Amino acid sequence: MTAAQPDPTPTRRAPISGIAALLVGIAAFVFCWVPFLGLGLGAGSIVLGILSVRGGRARGAGIGGLAFGAVAAIPAVVMTIMFIAAFVIALPAGTGTGTGASGTAAPPGATASPAPSATSTPSPRTGAEEKAQYEARVKERQEAERAAREEDARKNGVELPDLSGLDGKTAQWRLEDLGLTVRFDGKSGTVLAPVNWTVIGSSPGAGKRAKLGSTVVLRMEKTAEMAPASPRPQTPVPE
């Protein structure tokens, strides 16, 4: 028996990688303007072309696919980058569309309530609210003025008002309200009832400054007498 002789014609592999590289490269060249798709096809054709050239099978088709893929990859990269940039820029403006505060989609048929306008008419306030706000502003202004006067008085003293013509009691109250003490100097005697005396001058004089707690001497002139007490009415004795 004779041994079987091998077929002298060697089996040739089909140049699949080269043809695939060429077809994918052409597709990448056609769809290079489509983001991601063109980039993926271009990268695939380059990989298949390199494998075909290195394997020595259908090198012409592999080189063609490699060339198409390289040419298509450039615009595909540009289009992909532009698409991503446009998506990122438009993302903040579109996040609130059709979604609630938590980012979930609004139920169908639900209409978003319009945002309050900056020029919307405020609700009218009642008279009691207006009065309370006015009184609060007045009180705040008075407190600020009083604090300013007290600070000025502590540093520079208080300015004496013109008390001429006032009775002694009224003048005394005014000076005591300013933080000063009073001593009376009667022109014609001792001042016992200041209300019956009239101020004719002061020391220090009007417009001068005196330190808090200091004594102001009021020069007085008697101008009135105290009215005598009314007599007690007599009850008639019945006969």
SEFI-475487 format. One record per residue (C-alpha): residue number from 1; residue in three letters; y, z, x. Coordinates in Angstrom, 2 decimals. Layout:
SEFI-475487
@num: NUM; residuo: ALA; north: Y; up: Z; east: X
...
END
This chain:
SEFI-475487
@num: 1; residuo: MET; north: 0.00; up: 0.00; east: 0.00
@num: 2; residuo: THR; north: 3.41; up: -0.80; east: 1.25
@num: 3; residuo: ALA; north: 6.32; up: 1.65; east: 0.92
@num: 4; residuo: ALA; north: 9.13; up: 0.71; east: -1.45
@num: 5; residuo: GLN; north: 12.00; up: -0.83; east: 0.40
@num: 6; residuo: PRO; north: 15.50; up: 0.48; east: -0.44
@num: 7; residuo: ASP; north: 17.92; up: -1.94; east: -2.05
@num: 8; residuo: PRO; north: 19.90; up: -3.48; east: 0.82
@num: 9; residuo: THR; north: 22.98; up: -3.73; east: -1.49
@num: 10; residuo: PRO; north: 24.85; up: -0.39; east: -1.24
@num: 11; residuo: THR; north: 26.19; up: 1.11; east: -4.45
@num: 12; residuo: ARG; north: 30.00; up: 1.08; east: -4.49
@num: 13; residuo: ARG; north: 31.87; up: 3.76; east: -6.29
@num: 14; residuo: ALA; north: 34.44; up: 2.61; east: -8.79
@num: 15; residuo: PRO; north: 37.96; up: 3.24; east: -7.50
@num: 16; residuo: ILE; north: 38.72; up: 5.61; east: -10.38
@num: 17; residuo: SER; north: 41.31; up: 7.69; east: -8.54
@num: 18; residuo: GLY; north: 43.33; up: 4.67; east: -7.47
@num: 19; residuo: ILE; north: 43.39; up: 3.09; east: -10.91
@num: 20; residuo: ALA; north: 44.18; up: 6.42; east: -12.51
@num: 21; residuo: ALA; north: 47.03; up: 6.96; east: -10.06
@num: 22; residuo: LEU; north: 48.44; up: 3.53; east: -10.90
@num: 23; residuo: LEU; north: 48.19; up: 4.05; east: -14.68
@num: 24; residuo: VAL; north: 49.65; up: 7.56; east: -14.57
@num: 25; residuo: GLY; north: 52.43; up: 6.33; east: -12.27
@num: 26; residuo: ILE; north: 53.35; up: 3.57; east: -14.70
@num: 27; residuo: ALA; north: 53.37; up: 6.06; east: -17.57
@num: 28; residuo: ALA; north: 55.57; up: 8.41; east: -15.54
@num: 29; residuo: PHE; north: 58.00; up: 5.56; east: -14.84
@num: 30; residuo: VAL; north: 58.15; up: 4.72; east: -18.57
@num: 31; residuo: PHE; north: 58.54; up: 8.34; east: -19.78
@num: 32; residuo: CYS; north: 60.68; up: 9.68; east: -16.93
@num: 33; residuo: TRP; north: 63.53; up: 10.32; east: -19.38
@num: 34; residuo: VAL; north: 61.39; up: 12.77; east: -21.41
@num: 35; residuo: PRO; north: 61.81; up: 16.36; east: -20.08
@num: 36; residuo: PHE; north: 58.65; up: 17.99; east: -18.75
@num: 37; residuo: LEU; north: 56.43; up: 15.02; east: -19.78
@num: 38; residuo: GLY; north: 57.90; up: 12.64; east: -17.23
@num: 39; residuo: LEU; north: 57.84; up: 15.37; east: -14.58
@num: 40; residuo: GLY; north: 54.17; up: 16.14; east: -15.27
@num: 41; residuo: LEU; north: 53.13; up: 12.49; east: -15.20
@num: 42; residuo: GLY; north: 55.04; up: 11.86; east: -11.99
@num: 43; residuo: ALA; north: 53.43; up: 14.85; east: -10.27
@num: 44; residuo: GLY; north: 49.97; up: 13.75; east: -11.50
@num: 45; residuo: SER; north: 50.38; up: 10.20; east: -10.23
@num: 46; residuo: ILE; north: 51.50; up: 11.46; east: -6.82
@num: 47; residuo: VAL; north: 48.46; up: 13.75; east: -6.53
@num: 48; residuo: LEU; north: 46.04; up: 11.00; east: -7.62
@num: 49; residuo: GLY; north: 47.68; up: 8.48; east: -5.30
@num: 50; residuo: ILE; north: 47.32; up: 10.83; east: -2.32
@num: 51; residuo: LEU; north: 43.64; up: 11.42; east: -3.13
@num: 52; residuo: SER; north: 43.02; up: 7.68; east: -3.47
@num: 53; residuo: VAL; north: 44.71; up: 6.83; east: -0.17
@num: 54; residuo: ARG; north: 42.90; up: 9.61; east: 1.70
@num: 55; residuo: GLY; north: 39.52; up: 8.59; east: 0.25
@num: 56; residuo: GLY; north: 39.94; up: 4.97; east: 1.20
@num: 57; residuo: ARG; north: 39.11; up: 3.70; east: -2.30
@num: 58; residuo: ALA; north: 41.48; up: 1.26; east: -3.98
@num: 59; residuo: ARG; north: 44.21; up: 2.10; east: -1.57
@num: 60; residuo: GLY; north: 46.49; up: -0.57; east: -3.04
@num: 61; residuo: ALA; north: 46.30; up: 0.91; east: -6.52
@num: 62; residuo: GLY; north: 46.71; up: 4.40; east: -5.09
@num: 63; residuo: ILE; north: 49.79; up: 3.38; east: -3.12
@num: 64; residuo: GLY; north: 51.23; up: 1.72; east: -6.24
@num: 65; residuo: GLY; north: 50.62; up: 4.84; east: -8.31
@num: 66; residuo: LEU; north: 52.13; up: 6.98; east: -5.57
@num: 67; residuo: ALA; north: 55.24; up: 4.79; east: -5.49
@num: 68; residuo: PHE; north: 55.67; up: 4.77; east: -9.27
@num: 69; residuo: GLY; north: 55.21; up: 8.53; east: -9.39
@num: 70; residuo: ALA; north: 57.73; up: 9.17; east: -6.60
@num: 71; residuo: VAL; north: 60.34; up: 6.92; east: -8.21
@num: 72; residuo: ALA; north: 59.80; up: 8.43; east: -11.68
@num: 73; residuo: ALA; north: 59.84; up: 12.01; east: -10.40
@num: 74; residuo: ILE; north: 63.53; up: 11.90; east: -9.45
@num: 75; residuo: PRO; north: 64.98; up: 11.15; east: -12.94
@num: 76; residuo: ALA; north: 62.27; up: 13.32; east: -14.51
@num: 77; residuo: VAL; north: 63.46; up: 16.33; east: -12.46
@num: 78; residuo: VAL; north: 67.08; up: 15.62; east: -13.38
@num: 79; residuo: MET; north: 66.29; up: 15.30; east: -17.10
@num: 80; residuo: THR; north: 64.22; up: 18.49; east: -17.08
@num: 81; residuo: ILE; north: 67.00; up: 20.48; east: -15.37
@num: 82; residuo: MET; north: 69.59; up: 19.12; east: -17.83
@num: 83; residuo: PHE; north: 67.38; up: 20.05; east: -20.78
@num: 84; residuo: ILE; north: 66.88; up: 23.61; east: -19.53
@num: 85; residuo: ALA; north: 70.61; up: 24.04; east: -18.87
@num: 86; residuo: ALA; north: 71.52; up: 22.76; east: -22.34
@num: 87; residuo: PHE; north: 68.97; up: 25.08; east: -23.93
@num: 88; residuo: VAL; north: 70.30; up: 28.11; east: -22.04
@num: 89; residuo: ILE; north: 73.91; up: 27.29; east: -22.95
@num: 90; residuo: ALA; north: 73.10; up: 26.80; east: -26.64
@num: 91; residuo: LEU; north: 70.85; up: 29.86; east: -26.88
@num: 92; residuo: PRO; north: 73.55; up: 32.59; east: -27.43
@num: 93; residuo: ALA; north: 75.24; up: 30.61; east: -30.20
@num: 94; residuo: GLY; north: 71.99; up: 29.95; east: -32.02
@num: 95; residuo: THR; north: 70.36; up: 33.36; east: -31.85
@num: 96; residuo: GLY; north: 72.13; up: 34.66; east: -34.96
@num: 97; residuo: THR; north: 71.43; up: 31.57; east: -37.11
@num: 98; residuo: GLY; north: 68.98; up: 32.32; east: -39.85
@num: 99; residuo: THR; north: 68.06; up: 35.71; east: -38.42
@num: 100; residuo: GLY; north: 68.89; up: 39.26; east: -39.34
@num: 101; residuo: ALA; north: 70.19; up: 41.98; east: -37.08
@num: 102; residuo: SER; north: 66.66; up: 42.56; east: -35.66
@num: 103; residuo: GLY; north: 66.13; up: 38.88; east: -34.76
@num: 104; residuo: THR; north: 63.56; up: 38.21; east: -37.52
@num: 105; residuo: ALA; north: 63.94; up: 35.21; east: -39.77
@num: 106; residuo: ALA; north: 65.75; up: 35.80; east: -43.02
@num: 107; residuo: PRO; north: 63.64; up: 35.42; east: -46.18
@num: 108; residuo: PRO; north: 63.86; up: 32.02; east: -47.88
@num: 109; residuo: GLY; north: 66.60; up: 31.74; east: -50.45
@num: 110; residuo: ALA; north: 68.55; up: 34.63; east: -48.97
@num: 111; residuo: THR; north: 72.15; up: 33.83; east: -48.10
@num: 112; residuo: ALA; north: 73.90; up: 35.60; east: -45.29
@num: 113; residuo: SER; north: 76.82; up: 37.66; east: -46.44
@num: 114; residuo: PRO; north: 80.08; up: 36.38; east: -44.97
@num: 115; residuo: ALA; north: 81.59; up: 38.41; east: -42.20
@num: 116; residuo: PRO; north: 84.72; up: 40.32; east: -43.21
@num: 117; residuo: SER; north: 87.81; up: 38.32; east: -42.45
@num: 118; residuo: ALA; north: 90.48; up: 39.74; east: -40.18
@num: 119; residuo: THR; north: 93.08; up: 38.82; east: -42.83
@num: 120; residuo: SER; north: 91.21; up: 40.41; east: -45.75
@num: 121; residuo: THR; north: 93.32; up: 42.62; east: -48.00
@num: 122; residuo: PRO; north: 92.68; up: 46.33; east: -47.27
@num: 123; residuo: SER; north: 91.85; up: 48.61; east: -50.15
@num: 124; residuo: PRO; north: 94.99; up: 50.20; east: -51.61
@num: 125; residuo: ARG; north: 95.58; up: 53.81; east: -50.65
@num: 126; residuo: THR; north: 96.37; up: 56.44; east: -53.21
@num: 127; residuo: GLY; north: 99.63; up: 58.33; east: -53.35
@num: 128; residuo: ALA; north: 97.92; up: 61.52; east: -52.20
@num: 129; residuo: GLU; north: 96.61; up: 59.78; east: -49.07
@num: 130; residuo: GLU; north: 100.04; up: 58.33; east: -48.30
@num: 131; residuo: LYS; north: 101.64; up: 61.75; east: -48.71
@num: 132; residuo: ALA; north: 99.03; up: 63.46; east: -46.53
@num: 133; residuo: GLN; north: 99.47; up: 60.89; east: -43.75
@num: 134; residuo: TYR; north: 103.26; up: 61.17; east: -43.92
@num: 135; residuo: GLU; north: 103.14; up: 64.98; east: -43.74
@num: 136; residuo: ALA; north: 100.72; up: 64.79; east: -40.79
@num: 137; residuo: ARG; north: 103.08; up: 62.46; east: -38.91
@num: 138; residuo: VAL; north: 106.08; up: 64.70; east: -39.63
@num: 139; residuo: LYS; north: 104.20; up: 67.80; east: -38.50
@num: 140; residuo: GLU; north: 103.05; up: 66.09; east: -35.32
@num: 141; residuo: ARG; north: 106.62; up: 64.99; east: -34.52
@num: 142; residuo: GLN; north: 107.97; up: 68.48; east: -35.17
@num: 143; residuo: GLU; north: 105.34; up: 70.04; east: -32.93
@num: 144; residuo: ALA; north: 106.22; up: 67.62; east: -30.13
@num: 145; residuo: GLU; north: 109.96; up: 68.33; east: -30.50
@num: 146; residuo: ARG; north: 109.37; up: 72.10; east: -30.54
@num: 147; residuo: ALA; north: 107.21; up: 71.93; east: -27.41
@num: 148; residuo: ALA; north: 109.89; up: 69.85; east: -25.67
@num: 149; residuo: ARG; north: 112.60; up: 72.36; east: -26.62
@num: 150; residuo: GLU; north: 110.54; up: 75.30; east: -25.43
@num: 151; residuo: GLU; north: 109.85; up: 73.62; east: -22.11
@num: 152; residuo: ASP; north: 113.53; up: 72.80; east: -21.65
@num: 153; residuo: ALA; north: 114.51; up: 76.37; east: -22.59
@num: 154; residuo: ARG; north: 112.11; up: 77.85; east: -20.06
@num: 155; residuo: LYS; north: 113.53; up: 75.69; east: -17.29
@num: 156; residuo: ASN; north: 117.24; up: 75.44; east: -18.12
@num: 157; residuo: GLY; north: 117.89; up: 78.07; east: -20.78
@num: 158; residuo: VAL; north: 119.15; up: 77.45; east: -24.31
@num: 159; residuo: GLU; north: 122.48; up: 75.94; east: -25.32
@num: 160; residuo: LEU; north: 124.59; up: 78.28; east: -27.41
@num: 161; residuo: PRO; north: 125.78; up: 76.87; east: -30.74
@num: 162; residuo: ASP; north: 129.28; up: 77.30; east: -32.11
@num: 163; residuo: LEU; north: 129.02; up: 80.37; east: -34.32
@num: 164; residuo: SER; north: 132.72; up: 80.77; east: -35.10
@num: 165; residuo: GLY; north: 133.40; up: 81.51; east: -38.76
@num: 166; residuo: LEU; north: 129.87; up: 82.75; east: -39.52
@num: 167; residuo: ASP; north: 129.20; up: 86.25; east: -40.65
@num: 168; residuo: GLY; north: 127.62; up: 88.52; east: -38.07
@num: 169; residuo: LYS; north: 124.19; up: 88.65; east: -39.72
@num: 170; residuo: THR; north: 123.80; up: 84.87; east: -39.94
@num: 171; residuo: ALA; north: 124.96; up: 84.48; east: -36.33
@num: 172; residuo: GLN; north: 122.48; up: 87.15; east: -35.24
@num: 173; residuo: TRP; north: 119.58; up: 85.35; east: -36.95
@num: 174; residuo: ARG; north: 120.48; up: 82.06; east: -35.31
@num: 175; residuo: LEU; north: 120.62; up: 83.55; east: -31.82
@num: 176; residuo: GLU; north: 117.38; up: 85.48; east: -32.31
@num: 177; residuo: ASP; north: 115.68; up: 82.25; east: -33.40
@num: 178; residuo: LEU; north: 116.70; up: 80.80; east: -30.02
@num: 179; residuo: GLY; north: 115.05; up: 83.70; east: -28.17
@num: 180; residuo: LEU; north: 118.24; up: 85.63; east: -27.40
@num: 181; residuo: THR; north: 119.40; up: 89.17; east: -28.15
@num: 182; residuo: VAL; north: 122.75; up: 90.02; east: -29.73
@num: 183; residuo: ARG; north: 125.41; up: 92.67; east: -29.11
@num: 184; residuo: PHE; north: 128.43; up: 92.96; east: -31.37
@num: 185; residuo: ASP; north: 131.95; up: 93.65; east: -30.11
@num: 186; residuo: GLY; north: 134.22; up: 94.62; east: -32.99
@num: 187; residuo: LYS; north: 137.90; up: 93.83; east: -32.60
@num: 188; residuo: SER; north: 138.98; up: 96.71; east: -34.75
@num: 189; residuo: GLY; north: 136.03; up: 99.09; east: -34.66
@num: 190; residuo: THR; north: 132.32; up: 99.50; east: -34.47
@num: 191; residuo: VAL; north: 130.22; up: 96.85; east: -36.21
@num: 192; residuo: LEU; north: 127.92; up: 98.71; east: -38.58
@num: 193; residuo: ALA; north: 127.27; up: 96.05; east: -41.19
@num: 194; residuo: PRO; north: 127.43; up: 92.64; east: -39.46
@num: 195; residuo: VAL; north: 127.44; up: 90.81; east: -42.76
@num: 196; residuo: ASN; north: 130.99; up: 92.12; east: -43.37
@num: 197; residuo: TRP; north: 132.26; up: 90.82; east: -40.04
@num: 198; residuo: THR; north: 133.12; up: 87.29; east: -38.95
@num: 199; residuo: VAL; north: 132.43; up: 85.78; east: -35.54
@num: 200; residuo: ILE; north: 135.58; up: 84.77; east: -33.70
@num: 201; residuo: GLY; north: 133.95; up: 84.00; east: -30.32
@num: 202; residuo: SER; north: 130.99; up: 84.65; east: -28.05
@num: 203; residuo: SER; north: 130.18; up: 85.33; east: -24.45
@num: 204; residuo: PRO; north: 128.84; up: 83.03; east: -23.07
@num: 205; residuo: GLY; north: 130.79; up: 80.59; east: -25.14
@num: 206; residuo: ALA; north: 129.58; up: 77.73; east: -27.33
@num: 207; residuo: GLY; north: 127.99; up: 74.91; east: -25.33
@num: 208; residuo: LYS; north: 127.05; up: 77.20; east: -22.45
@num: 209; residuo: ARG; north: 123.42; up: 77.90; east: -21.53
@num: 210; residuo: ALA; north: 121.76; up: 81.29; east: -21.57
@num: 211; residuo: LYS; north: 118.32; up: 82.27; east: -20.31
@num: 212; residuo: LEU; north: 115.67; up: 83.28; east: -22.78
@num: 213; residuo: GLY; north: 115.83; up: 87.00; east: -23.55
@num: 214; residuo: SER; north: 119.38; up: 87.39; east: -22.31
@num: 215; residuo: THR; north: 122.10; up: 89.09; east: -24.39
@num: 216; residuo: VAL; north: 124.94; up: 87.25; east: -26.09
@num: 217; residuo: VAL; north: 128.04; up: 89.24; east: -27.00
@num: 218; residuo: LEU; north: 129.58; up: 88.26; east: -30.32
@num: 219; residuo: ARG; north: 133.27; up: 89.11; east: -30.77
@num: 220; residuo: MET; north: 133.74; up: 90.11; east: -34.35
@num: 221; residuo: GLU; north: 136.63; up: 90.57; east: -36.79
@num: 222; residuo: LYS; north: 136.18; up: 92.52; east: -39.98
@num: 223; residuo: THR; north: 136.90; up: 90.38; east: -43.02
@num: 224; residuo: ALA; north: 135.14; up: 92.05; east: -45.95
@num: 225; residuo: GLU; north: 134.35; up: 95.45; east: -47.33
@num: 226; residuo: MET; north: 131.05; up: 96.46; east: -48.89
@num: 227; residuo: ALA; north: 131.33; up: 96.61; east: -52.69
@num: 228; residuo: PRO; north: 131.13; up: 100.15; east: -54.04
@num: 229; residuo: ALA; north: 128.01; up: 101.08; east: -55.89
@num: 230; residuo: SER; north: 128.21; up: 100.70; east: -59.66
@num: 231; residuo: PRO; north: 128.49; up: 104.02; east: -61.52
@num: 232; residuo: ARG; north: 125.42; up: 105.19; east: -63.33
@num: 233; residuo: PRO; north: 125.77; up: 104.50; east: -67.05
@num: 234; residuo: GLN; north: 126.09; up: 107.58; east: -69.26
@num: 235; residuo: THR; north: 123.66; up: 107.95; east: -72.12
@num: 236; residuo: PRO; north: 125.49; up: 109.09; east: -75.30
@num: 237; residuo: VAL; north: 124.35; up: 112.44; east: -76.65
@num: 238; residuo: PRO; north: 123.48; up: 112.23; east: -80.31
@num: 239; residuo: GLU; north: 125.38; up: 114.63; east: -82.56
END
